[in-house]
């Protein structure tokens, strides 16, 4: 993981994500709805719901939206039934791509994802074709501020609460955990007064695929097309795209 920052890619795309805030809230509400349906409406006894709520709050989703999604699911109203589906494939330049969806129509979803790949010089593959290239990890990101506490002191805190690894970037610290220890590590660091720019359980690539200008632009278009799909919850990839390619968008 050293030498590449997942958080930098997130930051570069933040403005574009902000422009799609309404769509992001809809996806988060769907995730909260499904977590509540599967495990109940109490985040203290439903870790999946707690994680979904934390994710929603970090995206500045209003509390009333969160509560509405929980109440709708807890009310056991008749309605659509969502399924978790994952599709895998290769983007421009051979970059590995994983797409996680919550959908009420798998046939429609598969057709939409296949179309997105083919339209952007990619190919949708069989299940398992790229998932072995990723590890499921908890990721906590702390922005580096002036007069911030010492890096060594933070590393000791991370070790003390059970973090697996900390990567230091120019503008942030990336803290990695096992998925099982994510909430405990997050809670432990929050008790020390630390705040996170991002806190999620995600898929982290083992290796990265550097993309040249043309492939990098096509990859960004593929990601945008996938993320625009209402069924898509997360897009993971191992593309390493330089700053100047992002500047062209």
HELIX and SHEET records of a PDB file:
HELIX    1   1 UNK A    6  UNK A   12  1                                   7    
HELIX    2   2 UNK A   14  UNK A   19  1                                   6    
HELIX    3   3 UNK A   21  UNK A   39  1                                  19    
HELIX    4   4 UNK A   47  UNK A   58  1                                  12    
HELIX    5   5 UNK A   63  UNK A   74  1                                  12    
HELIX    6   6 UNK A   92  UNK A   94  5                                   3    
HELIX    7   7 UNK A  106  UNK A  119  1                                  14    
HELIX    8   8 UNK A  131  UNK A  133  5                                   3    
HELIX    9   9 UNK A  151  UNK A  161  1                                  11    
HELIX   10  10 UNK A  179  UNK A  181  5                                   3    
HELIX   11  11 UNK A  182  UNK A  191  1                                  10    
HELIX   12  12 UNK A  213  UNK A  228  1                                  16    
HELIX   13  13 UNK A  243  UNK A  247  1                                   5    
SHEET    1   A 4 UNK A 123  UNK A 124  0                                        
SHEET    2   A 4 UNK A  83  UNK A  90 -1                                        
SHEET    3   A 4 UNK A  96  UNK A 103 -1                                        
SHEET    4   A 4 UNK A 232  UNK A 237 -1                                        
SHEET    1   B 4 UNK A 165  UNK A 168  0                                        
SHEET    2   B 4 UNK A 172  UNK A 177 -1                                        
SHEET    3   B 4 UNK A 134  UNK A 143 -1                                        
SHEET    4   B 4 UNK A 198  UNK A 205 -1                                        
SHEET    1   C 2 UNK A 209  UNK A 210  0                                        
SHEET    2   C 2 UNK A 239  UNK A 240  1                                        
END                                                                             
